[in-house]
Amino acid sequence: MREALAVIPARYGSTRFPGKALADVGGKPMIRRVVEGVRACRRLARVIVATDDLRIYDAVRAFGAEAAMTSPDHASGTDRVAEVAAAFDYPIVINVQGDEPLIEGEMIEGLVDALQDPGLPMASLMARIGDMNGFDSPDRVKVVADAAGNALYFSRSAIPHGGADFYFLHVGIYGYQRDFLLSLKTLRPSRLETTERLEQLRVLENGHRIRMIEIPRPTASIDVPEDVAEVERILRKRGLA
């Protein structure tokens, strides 16, 4: 099996929730919950937290995980992941955001399995949602895929138009062939990416495939302080807090 590296980008200076990587979530720093969830994936050779802040670096090292200091000048988490990936030879790189405390190892396994095909440049996750109440919310990124499971489009709008039974919610965990990840910085921001404010559209607009892997349920990222209570409720329900 081709080996995979997981990189977790984590910033301290979040605009909506400063210091959220170290926020207490059910008795543990959020970044620790993310690391533990990622480590549960049996397909990974290594897990590294990528940060530009010594507070996060020290906290990660204190609970026994690996961390790397990266440039403070990166425009996105993808760039931070690429900096770490460039230092290693793992052919597959998984990008798990540092605000995903409910990430599960099995979710990542699907990405690693798909990327065993070296001709597939990139993969991501989606979850089928039957509750249509949030279908038109711009905060929920939707994705439509072709019969082979490749993404056709991502949007903050309700797609497909007229959908009434279910939709696919994009879950922003990504897997890449290492060489493809390192080449992304050569692609200029695209019109669709800028319009929708969705970085992954740059990949599609330049003619590359993103294979979508369906998972049984979405994660619940923490974007603002109010999100912590909901995540803790889910953790208690699962007996994890």
C-alpha positions in Angstrom: 0.0 0.0 0.0 1.2 3.5 -0.9 1.9 5.4 2.4 -0.1 8.4 3.5 0.9 11.4 5.6 -1.9 13.4 7.5 -1.2 17.1 8.1 -3.5 19.1 10.4 -3.1 22.9 9.8 -3.9 24.8 13.0 -3.7 28.6 13.5 -4.1 30.6 16.7 -5.3 33.8 15.1 -8.8 32.8 13.9 -10.9 35.9 13.2 -14.1 34.5 14.6 -12.6 32.4 17.4 -9.1 33.4 18.4 -7.2 30.5 20.0 -9.8 28.0 19.1 -7.3 25.2 18.4 -6.6 25.2 22.2 -10.2 25.7 23.3 -11.5 23.2 25.8 -13.8 20.8 24.1 -15.2 18.2 26.6 -12.1 18.3 28.8 -9.4 18.3 26.0 -7.9 21.0 23.8 -9.7 20.8 20.4 -6.5 20.1 18.6 -5.9 17.0 20.7 -9.4 15.7 19.8 -8.6 16.2 16.1 -5.2 14.5 16.4 -6.8 11.5 18.3 -9.5 11.2 15.6 -7.0 11.2 12.8 -4.7 8.8 14.5 -7.5 6.3 14.6 -7.1 5.9 10.8 -5.2 2.6 10.2 -4.0 3.7 6.8 -1.7 6.6 7.9 2.0 6.3 8.3 2.4 9.7 10.1 0.3 12.5 11.6 1.7 16.0 11.9 0.1 19.3 13.2 1.3 22.2 11.1 1.2 25.6 12.9 2.7 29.0 13.0 2.2 29.5 16.7 4.4 28.3 19.5 1.5 27.9 21.9 -0.1 25.3 19.6 3.2 23.7 18.9 4.0 23.3 22.6 0.5 22.0 23.4 0.7 19.4 20.7 4.1 18.2 21.8 2.9 18.1 25.4 0.3 15.5 24.7 2.8 13.4 22.7 1.9 14.2 19.1 4.2 15.5 16.3 4.1 19.2 15.3 5.9 21.4 12.8 6.4 25.1 12.7 5.5 26.6 9.4 5.6 30.1 7.8 3.2 32.7 9.2 2.7 34.0 5.6 0.6 31.3 4.2 -2.7 32.4 2.6 -4.5 29.2 3.3 -4.3 25.9 5.3 -3.6 24.1 2.0 -0.4 26.1 1.6 0.6 25.2 5.2 0.0 21.5 4.5 2.0 21.7 1.3 5.0 23.2 3.2 5.1 20.1 5.5 4.4 17.7 2.7 7.3 19.0 0.7 9.7 18.0 3.5 8.7 14.3 3.2 8.3 11.7 0.4 4.9 10.2 1.4 3.1 9.9 -2.0 -0.4 10.6 -0.4 -1.2 13.6 1.8 -4.4 14.1 3.8 -5.4 17.5 4.9 -7.6 17.5 8.0 -8.6 21.0 9.4 -7.7 21.7 13.0 -11.3 22.6 13.8 -12.8 19.1 13.2 -12.9 17.5 16.7 -15.4 14.8 15.5 -13.3 13.5 12.7 -13.2 9.7 12.6 -10.5 7.4 11.3 -12.8 5.5 9.0 -13.6 8.7 7.1 -9.9 9.2 6.3 -9.5 5.6 5.3 -11.8 6.1 2.3 -9.6 8.9 1.0 -6.4 6.9 1.4 -8.0 3.9 -0.4 -9.2 6.0 -3.3 -5.8 7.7 -3.7 -4.0 4.3 -4.1 -4.7 5.1 -7.8 -1.8 7.4 -8.7 -3.8 8.7 -11.6 -6.4 10.3 -9.3 -5.1 13.7 -8.2 -7.4 14.6 -5.4 -10.3 13.3 -3.2 -12.7 14.7 -0.6 -15.7 13.7 1.5 -19.5 14.2 1.3 -22.4 13.2 3.4 -26.0 12.6 2.3 -28.4 15.0 4.1 -32.1 14.2 4.1 -33.2 17.2 6.2 -33.8 19.9 3.5 -34.2 22.7 6.0 -30.6 23.9 5.5 -30.4 23.2 1.8 -30.3 26.9 0.7 -28.0 28.1 3.5 -24.7 29.6 2.1 -22.9 28.3 5.1 -23.5 24.7 3.9 -21.4 23.9 0.9 -23.1 21.5 -1.4 -21.6 19.2 -4.0 -22.9 17.3 -7.0 -21.0 14.4 -8.5 -21.1 12.3 -11.7 -21.8 8.6 -12.0 -18.2 7.7 -11.2 -18.2 9.8 -8.1 -16.2 12.7 -9.4 -17.2 16.2 -8.3 -19.1 18.2 -11.0 -19.5 21.4 -8.9 -19.4 22.8 -5.4 -21.6 25.7 -4.4 -23.0 27.7 -1.5 -26.3 27.8 -3.5 -28.8 25.0 -3.4 -27.7 22.4 -6.0 -29.2 20.6 -7.7 -31.9 23.2 -8.2 -35.2 21.7 -7.2 -33.7 19.0 -5.0 -36.4 17.8 -2.6 -35.4 14.4 -1.2 -31.7 14.9 -0.2 -28.5 16.7 -1.0 -24.8 16.0 -0.5 -23.0 18.2 2.0 -19.4 18.7 1.3 -17.1 17.8 4.2 -13.9 19.7 3.9 -11.4 17.0 4.4 -9.0 16.5 1.4 -6.6 14.0 0.1 -4.0 14.6 -2.5 -1.3 13.0 -4.5 1.8 14.7 -3.1 3.0 16.0 -6.4 -0.4 17.4 -7.3 -0.6 19.2 -3.9 2.7 20.8 -4.5 1.7 21.9 -7.9 -1.5 23.7 -6.7 0.4 26.8 -5.9 1.1 27.3 -9.6 -2.6 27.6 -10.4 -3.9 31.1 -10.2 -7.1 31.8 -8.3 -10.1 31.1 -10.6 -13.3 33.1 -11.3 -15.5 30.4 -9.8 -13.3 30.0 -6.7 -13.4 33.8 -6.2 -17.2 34.0 -6.8 -18.2 31.1 -4.5 -15.2 31.6 -2.0 -14.4 27.9 -2.4 -10.8 27.0 -3.0 -11.5 23.5 -4.4 -13.2 25.1 -7.4 -9.8 26.1 -8.7 -9.0 22.5 -9.2 -12.2 21.8 -11.2 -11.9 24.9 -13.2 -8.4 23.8 -14.3 -9.7 20.5 -15.5 -8.6 18.2 -12.7 -10.7 15.5 -11.0 -11.8 15.4 -7.3 -13.2 12.0 -6.3 -16.0 12.3 -3.7 -16.2 9.7 -1.0 -19.5 9.3 0.8 -19.4 9.0 4.5 -22.4 8.0 6.7 -22.6 11.3 8.6 -21.1 14.8 8.5 -18.6 16.1 11.0 -19.2 19.2 13.0 -16.5 21.8 12.8 -16.0 24.5 15.4 -16.1 28.0 13.8 -17.3 30.2 16.6 -17.4 29.8 20.4 -21.1 28.9 20.3 -20.3 25.7 18.3 -18.4 24.2 21.3 -21.6 23.3 23.2 -23.1 21.4 20.2 -19.9 19.4 19.7 -19.8 18.6 23.4 -23.4 17.4 23.3 -22.5 15.0 20.5 -19.4 13.8 22.4 -21.5 13.1 25.5 -24.1 11.2 23.3 -21.2 9.1 22.0 -19.7 8.6 25.5 -16.5 10.5 24.6 -16.9 13.4 27.1 
